[in-house]
Every structure is written in structure tokens, then in C-alpha cells.
Amino acid sequence: MKEYTYFISQFATLSYVFAYSILLFQRKSIGKVNNSMLQYARNNWNIFAIIGALEATTFLLALYSAARLPGSLISVIGQGGILWSVLFARLILGKSFDRLQLLGVLVVLIGVLTCTVPQLPAGALVTQQHRFELWAFSGMYLLSSAFSAISFTLKEKCLKEGELDIIIVSCFGSLAQCIFTFLLLPFTLAIATNLPPQVYFQKGFAAFCGATHSCMPWLFFAYMFANLSLNLSGIALTKRGGAVGTFVIGTVLVPITSLVFCLNIPLLGASRFSWIFVGGLLFTTAGSLLYNHQKVRNMLQNGAGK
């Protein structure tokens, strides 16, 4: 389905709007969402428009580049988003970070670079273009996390400033994302395909219905369920622990999921394994722990106190 990245992204965006709208109606009916929250969202439509534009760009860049990267690299490169998160939390929210936290950011970036090297194609028949494409798509995926970091920071600002329910941010943000995804249609189709738009969408819908693989569309629905759960959990963590903490909450999960992709998984195959790659994972984990050194210290002290 990687030839139909835009089709999947547009269909997923519409699915988000539908799902979040139902959740918003349900939470409004039980009193979890009140009129003042909705009024805040309407009064600050420009912020939600920016969030939508950022998430539309993030989704398209991430989906396009991830489809062309080894699975084991995706979660590792995502850790590099901590750099953008720290930068924009400082610029937008005025947060400050100590030297150990900044050192942690540097160590994470070293780990990301170390993990990327073993995934470079090897062999005499591999062209320089293949190596360039790996670095280019890795850079594109890392760039997408910059837009995501700004979006998370703005969401944190709205959640705390307006005392909003999580679903308000999700619903209005997804609606704006859907609008901007439509607006980006000429640009994204120019990148995605040489086919006429009508033919592209016809073939994309046929592939979605299972013309190219029997696992579709059930695989897509499974992805949507997992992604919706992840999005809601991420926003909840943002409200409680801040935008930066959201990027490093999966410290333990990153090396595990990356190594799982080195197994021969059906439909995906196996990514290349090397001990250099494992060393890079250790760097990213150590960097995340350094960044969270205050939380780690508090956990150890609380554990010792018991």
C-alpha cells in the first residue's frame, strides 16, 4: 500500500474525525465536556487551525517516509523528536532544562545515528542512491517529528490554559487536520504519483479493499484502533506530564519494539540485525534516562523509602 500513502492518510484522517466526533458527543451528554470548553475552542480556532496544519504535514511526511524505512528504525528515529520537543517547549512555553537533560538529548541523537548506520544497504550491487535514500527518508521522518513536537506543545498550552477535556483537543485538531489535508491535495498528489487523481483514488480504494493483499482492509482497521488509542493516551500524558515527557515515556518500549522488527514478521520481513544497532539502542535508552534523571531519582528514592 506504500504507493497509495496519500489515499490511506486521507481515509485515516476522515476516520479520526468520525471517531472523535462520536466520543465528543458522548462525553458532552454525560457532562465531561461543557459549553465553556467548546467556547474556548471556538474562540481559539486559529490555534487549532495551526495544530491541524502541523498534524496534516506530520502525518503525510511520517507515513510517506515510514513506508520506505526498515521497521526497526522507525521507533528509534522517533526518539530524536525529543530535540524538537525541548526546543519548542522552551520557545513556546518558556520551560527551562538543566545540563543533564540537554546531555540526554545529545546522547539520544548519537543513538539514533548509531542505529541508522547498520541499516545501510550493503554489498557490491548496492548503489550510492540506495544509501542516500535511507538517509533522506530517515531525515524526512525526523523532520515530521518537529511538526509533531510543535503540535504537542500547542495542545499542552490549550489543555492547561482552557482546562479542556482531552477529546476537545482531539476532535477540533483532527477536523482542522482533515481540512488541511484536502488543501494539500495538489502538492501531495504531485509527490505521491504520476497517475491522474481519479485513477489514483480508484486504484487506492481497490487496494484498500484487498485487491493487492488479502489482509486489507482489516490490517488498516487494526492500525486505526491502535493509533486512536495511542493518540488519546499521548494527549492524556501531555496534560499530566508535559509535552516533552510524552516523547520519552516509551523509553523501555523503544528498544524492545525495534528488536522485534529484526524478527521475520509476516508481511514485513526482518530488518537487519547487528550489535552496532543494539549499541545505538542502548545510547537512546541511556539518553532518555539522563533526560528524566529527576524522575528516575525520585523513583529510586521512593523505592528505597519503602
C-alpha positions in Angstrom: 0.0 0.0 0.0 3.0 2.3 0.1 2.2 3.5 -3.4 -1.1 4.9 -2.0 0.2 6.7 1.0 -1.9 9.8 0.4 -5.1 7.7 0.0 -4.5 6.0 3.3 -3.7 9.2 5.1 -6.9 10.9 3.8 -9.0 7.9 4.7 -7.4 7.7 8.2 -8.0 11.5 8.8 -11.7 11.1 8.0 -11.9 8.1 10.3 -10.3 10.2 13.1 -12.9 13.0 12.7 -15.7 10.5 12.7 -14.4 8.6 15.8 -13.6 11.8 17.8 -16.9 13.4 16.9 -18.8 10.4 18.4 -16.6 10.5 21.5 -17.2 14.2 21.9 -21.0 13.8 21.6 -20.8 11.0 24.2 -18.7 13.0 26.7 -20.9 16.1 26.2 -24.0 14.0 27.0 -22.5 12.8 30.3 -21.2 16.3 31.4 -17.5 15.7 30.9 -17.5 18.4 28.2 -19.2 21.7 29.0 -20.1 24.8 27.0 -17.2 26.8 28.3 -14.8 24.3 26.9 -16.5 24.4 23.5 -16.5 28.2 23.6 -12.7 28.2 24.3 -12.1 26.1 21.3 -14.3 28.4 19.1 -12.5 31.5 20.4 -9.1 30.0 19.7 -9.9 28.5 16.3 -6.6 29.9 15.0 -4.6 27.7 17.4 -6.5 24.6 16.4 -6.0 25.6 12.7 -2.2 25.7 13.3 -2.4 22.3 15.1 -4.4 20.8 12.2 -1.9 22.1 9.6 1.0 20.8 11.6 -0.6 17.3 12.1 -1.6 17.1 8.4 2.1 17.8 7.5 3.3 15.4 10.1 1.0 12.5 9.1 1.9 12.8 5.4 5.6 13.1 5.9 5.7 10.3 8.5 3.5 7.9 6.6 5.4 8.5 3.3 8.9 8.1 4.8 8.0 5.2 7.3 6.7 3.1 4.3 10.3 3.3 2.9 12.3 2.7 6.1 13.2 -0.6 7.9 10.6 -1.2 10.7 13.3 -1.4 13.3 14.4 2.2 12.6 11.0 3.9 12.9 10.6 4.0 16.6 14.3 4.8 17.1 14.2 7.8 14.8 11.0 8.9 16.6 13.1 9.2 19.7 15.0 12.0 18.0 11.9 14.1 18.4 13.0 14.9 21.9 15.3 17.5 20.3 12.3 19.4 18.8 10.2 18.9 21.9 12.8 20.5 24.1 13.4 23.3 21.6 9.7 24.2 21.2 8.8 23.8 24.8 11.5 26.4 25.6 10.3 28.8 22.8 6.5 28.5 23.3 6.1 27.6 27.0 9.2 29.1 28.4 10.4 25.9 30.0 14.0 25.5 31.2 16.2 22.4 31.1 19.3 21.5 33.2 22.6 20.3 31.8 21.9 16.6 32.4 18.7 16.9 30.4 20.5 18.6 27.5 23.2 15.9 27.7 20.4 13.3 27.5 19.1 14.9 24.3 22.6 14.7 22.7 23.1 11.1 23.8 19.7 10.2 22.2 20.7 11.8 18.9 24.0 9.8 18.9 22.0 6.7 19.5 19.7 7.5 16.6 22.7 8.0 14.2 24.3 4.8 15.5 21.2 2.8 14.8 20.9 4.1 11.3 24.3 3.1 10.1 23.8 -0.7 10.4 20.6 -0.4 8.3 22.6 1.0 5.3 22.3 -1.4 2.4 25.5 -3.5 1.9 27.0 -5.3 -1.0 28.7 -4.6 -4.3 25.4 -4.2 -6.2 24.1 -1.5 -3.8 24.3 1.9 -5.4 25.0 5.2 -3.7 21.4 6.2 -4.4 20.1 3.4 -2.1 22.3 4.8 0.8 21.2 8.3 0.0 17.5 7.3 0.1 17.9 5.7 3.5 19.4 8.9 5.0 16.9 11.1 3.1 13.8 9.1 4.3 15.3 9.0 7.9 15.7 12.7 7.8 12.2 13.2 6.5 10.8 11.1 9.3 12.8 13.0 11.9 11.6 16.3 10.3 8.0 15.1 10.7 8.6 14.8 14.4 9.4 18.5 14.5 5.9 19.4 13.4 4.5 16.9 15.8 6.5 18.5 18.7 5.1 21.9 17.9 1.6 20.4 17.8 2.0 18.6 21.2 3.3 21.8 22.7 0.3 23.8 21.5 -2.0 21.1 22.8 -0.4 21.3 26.2 -0.9 25.1 26.1 -4.6 24.7 25.3 -5.2 21.8 27.8 -3.8 23.8 30.7 -4.9 27.3 29.7 -8.5 26.4 28.8 -8.8 23.4 31.3 -10.1 21.4 28.4 -11.2 17.8 28.2 -8.8 15.7 26.1 -11.4 14.9 23.5 -11.9 18.6 22.7 -8.3 18.9 21.5 -8.5 15.6 19.6 -11.8 16.4 17.8 -11.0 20.0 16.8 -7.4 19.2 15.9 -8.5 16.3 13.7 -11.2 18.4 12.0 -8.6 21.0 11.2 -6.1 18.3 10.1 -8.7 16.9 7.7 -9.3 20.4 6.1 -5.6 21.0 5.6 -5.1 17.5 4.2 -7.6 18.4 1.5 -5.9 21.7 0.9 -2.6 19.9 0.4 -4.2 17.7 -2.2 -2.4 19.1 -5.3 1.0 19.1 -3.7 0.8 15.7 -2.2 -0.6 14.0 -5.3 2.3 15.6 -7.3 4.7 13.8 -4.9 2.7 10.6 -4.4 2.0 9.5 -8.0 2.2 10.3 -11.7 -1.3 8.9 -12.2 -4.4 11.2 -12.8 -6.2 11.9 -9.5 -9.3 9.8 -10.4 -7.2 6.8 -11.4 -5.1 7.1 -8.3 -8.0 7.1 -6.0 -9.7 4.3 -7.8 -6.6 2.1 -7.5 -6.1 3.2 -4.0 -9.6 2.2 -3.0 -9.3 -1.1 -4.8 -6.0 -1.8 -2.9 -7.7 -0.8 0.4 -10.5 -3.3 -0.3 -8.0 -6.1 -0.7 -7.1 -6.1 -4.4 -3.3 -6.2 -3.7 -3.4 -8.1 -0.4 -6.0 -10.2 1.4 -5.1 -8.7 4.8 -6.7 -5.4 3.7 -8.8 -3.6 4.9 -8.6 -5.4 8.3 -5.0 -4.5 8.8 -5.9 -0.8 8.3 -8.7 -1.1 10.9 -6.3 -2.7 13.4 -3.8 0.2 12.7 -6.6 2.8 13.2 -7.7 1.2 16.6 -4.1 1.1 17.8 -3.4 4.6 16.6 -6.5 6.1 18.1 -5.7 4.5 21.5 -2.1 5.8 21.2 -3.2 9.4 20.3 -5.6 9.6 23.3 -3.1 8.2 25.6 -0.4 10.6 24.3 -2.7 13.6 24.8 -3.6 12.4 28.3 0.1 12.1 29.2 0.7 15.6 27.7 -1.9 17.0 30.1 -0.4 15.3 33.1 3.3 15.2 32.4 4.0 17.8 29.7 4.8 17.7 26.0 8.4 16.7 26.5 7.6 13.8 28.8 5.3 12.4 26.2 8.3 11.8 23.8 10.3 9.8 26.4 7.5 7.9 28.2 8.2 4.9 26.0 11.9 4.6 27.0 11.7 0.9 27.6 9.4 0.1 24.7 11.6 1.6 22.0 14.5 -0.9 22.2 12.0 -3.8 22.6 9.9 -2.9 19.5 13.0 -2.1 17.5 14.4 -5.6 18.1 11.1 -7.2 17.4 11.3 -5.8 13.9 14.5 -7.7 13.4 12.5 -10.9 13.6 10.9 -12.4 10.4 7.4 -10.9 10.8 4.7 -11.8 8.3 4.1 -9.1 5.7 7.1 -7.1 6.9 10.0 -9.5 6.8 13.1 -8.9 9.0 15.2 -5.8 9.4 19.0 -6.2 9.5 20.4 -7.0 12.9 23.8 -6.0 14.2 25.4 -5.4 17.6 26.1 -1.8 16.5 22.3 -1.4 16.2 22.0 -2.8 19.8 24.6 -0.3 20.9 22.6 2.5 19.4 19.5 1.3 21.2 21.5 1.4 24.5 22.5 5.0 23.7 18.9 6.1 23.1 17.8 4.4 26.3 20.6 6.0 28.3 19.8 9.4 26.8 16.2 9.1 27.8 17.1 8.1 31.3 19.5 11.1 31.5 16.8 13.5 30.4 14.4 12.0 33.0 17.1 11.9 35.7 14.9 13.8 38.2 12.1 11.3 37.8 14.4 8.4 37.9 16.0 9.7 41.1 12.6 10.2 42.7 11.5 6.7 41.8 14.7 5.2 43.3 14.2 7.3 46.5 10.6 6.2 46.8 11.6 2.6 46.3 14.3 2.8 48.9 11.9 4.5 51.3 9.6 1.5 51.1 
